[in-house]
Amino acid sequence: MEIFSWLISFLLQWYIWIPLVGVLSFLTWRNYQQSDEVADVEGSLLILEIPRANDKSELAAEQLFASLHGILRDKKELRLTRGQQEHLSFEIASVNGQIRFYVWVPKSLQSFVEGQIYAQYPTVQIYPAEEDYTEHERDHSVVYSTELTTTASEFLPIRTFQNFEVDPLAGITGTLAKLESTGEELWIQVLVRPLADDWHSFSDRWISSVRSGRSALFGKGGGFQWLAGLLEALWKPPEQGEGKGSAGPDISDRDKTRIAEAEKKATKLGYQVKIRLAYLGESQTNAKQRIQALVGTFKQFNSTNLNGFKSSKANFGKEYLEKYRQRVFSGDGFILNIEELASVYHLPHTNVETPNIVWASSKTAEPPAKLPIITGKDATDDQISAFGVTNFRGINHQFGMLRFDRSRHVYIIGQTGAGKSGLLELFALSDIFHNQGYAIIDPHGDFAIDNMKFIPGSRVQDVVYFNPADTAYPLGFNPLEVTDPNQKTNISSEVIGVLKRMFGDSWGPRLEYILRYTILALLDRPETTMLDITRMLTDKKFRKETLEYCKDTVVLQFWNVEFASWTDKFQAEAIAPVLNKVGAFTANPVIRNI
């Protein structure tokens, strides 16, 4: 009989342990498979830049994580498709003395994640990183990394931004700002994976265990919670005296607080979280000090009798960075709700005055609804002078200005290096490739020469290059040549305007008065030039011949009546300033040659 009892007991033990060993093996294999599959996910690293005047607080980040919880996939769907729940990585890195904020997303979720970030931070600028900062080849002899874990059960909350007077992000970025500008780097990675609401049931079970005065078999949550409940049920000794009339054990004030806070935490959406820290530098001593300081800043989230962060084992060696670089979410991590997560990671706002943060240099605005956009249709594109590309929220459209508006409403000013010549060059290129005409007047000549490099062979015959300094091959230009009689008044005003700008300090009303009637008279005579201004004032025969061509009675009235009534002495005094100014202009051999 004893042998039979022993055999039954032996078989029962094996019937219990064999399935448990099998389940544990399966879970270990599943986590390994998930790590491999997640490592192969194609993702995008996005840079987040926010203006310094950002007034969005941690509440915006909490709402952001609430909306990002929408990437959660149905468990049944994952089982049927053998898929994996996607995760995101929110990162802060100090590289080359600059502190930047990043988010890594799977390619399939990039558009959704960007949209949710823009919804909470309308002024943020998001653009793909040209190079992953974790992959850049930099020679660092010392690499030191660690992971953070919770100090107590993951169902207990950490201290959140609701309990801070100063933004907790300031402490984290302040540690990053103390690095040397070159030779040292600090990386922070916060991996987040949304949890289904059934994690609340595990929290309730933990709360029940605290109320009953016994500790849960496993303090941490995750994939082994159901196994913990099974083992606890199998091995828990029967409690004496249980019945309808029995009362539960007295609960201490400490446990009452813990229960209340755990229940409060479970009212919000949850994420599985992993936090990794890494230091790259040249000194092991500095490495330990920097990581210790960074871990210390995370301890600001620690709360007495509740939860907080502590460092797991830290390791030297580049091989420990592989999980960081691949953004692998191995294992289950720990649970944080959206309020806790927003406390740990959010974009800086006006209360964060840490130096070396890379802020957005300017705000972006939505393009006007009637912005002329290049559509690829020649009929409409020919009327647009393209010069830019929109970048609002990652939407890129080539746009420009209607040619009709460009000739009437454009005036470009700006300091050196602001891009004035670049804008004019884009206007010119648009005209070149749409068979439009244009003229460049360049005082220095460099811009005009550079622009000719873009002229295709099909338009070489359309080019006229006028260089006043080229005395060997002068190009004749006569400002007094009239092609439209209606433009005579405009021509005289422009010529006078040029001379007035040249001699503004010694300009007078009588000088301008005489010069205007001189030019108006010369404009009526064919083939006159600027050199004839002097002859008109000093040569009576030439003046008489010129007035024979003149049909303007007002001009004739001046010369035949007013000017003729002046004495020789008064005429000499009156025309002397004109001759002085025009003579200085026409005496230049380069100008005279033209």
Secondary structure, 3 states (H helix, E strand, C coil): CHHHHHHHHHHHHHHHHHHHHHHHHHHHHHHHHHHHHHHCCCEEEEEEECCCCCCCCHHHHHHHHHHHHHHCCCHHHHHHHCCCCCCEEEEEEEECCEEEEEEEEEHHHHHHHHHHHHHHCCCCEEEECCCCCCCCCCCCCEEEEEEEEECCCCCCCCCCHHHCCCCHHHHHHHHHHCCCCCCCEEEEEEEEEECCCCHHHHHHHHHHHHHCCCCCCCCCCCCCHHHHHHHHHHHCCCCCCCCCCCCCCCCCHHHHHHHHHHHHHCCCCEEEEEEEEEEEECCHHHHHHHHHHHHHHHHHHCCCCCCCEEECCCEECHHHHHHHHHCCCCCCCEEEEHHHHHHHCCCCCCCCCCCCECCCCCCCCCCCCCCCECCCCHHHHCCEEEEEECCHHHCCCEEEEEHHHHHHHCCCCCCCCCCHHHHHHHHHHHHHHCCCCCCCCCCCCHHHHHHHCCCCHHHHHHCCCCCCCCCCCCCCCCCCCCCCHHHHHHHHHHHHHHHHHHCHHHCCHHHHHHHHHHHHHHHCCCCCCCCHHHHHHHCHHHHHHHHHHCCCHHHHHHHHHHHHHCCHHHHHHHHHHHHHHHHHHHCCHHHHHC
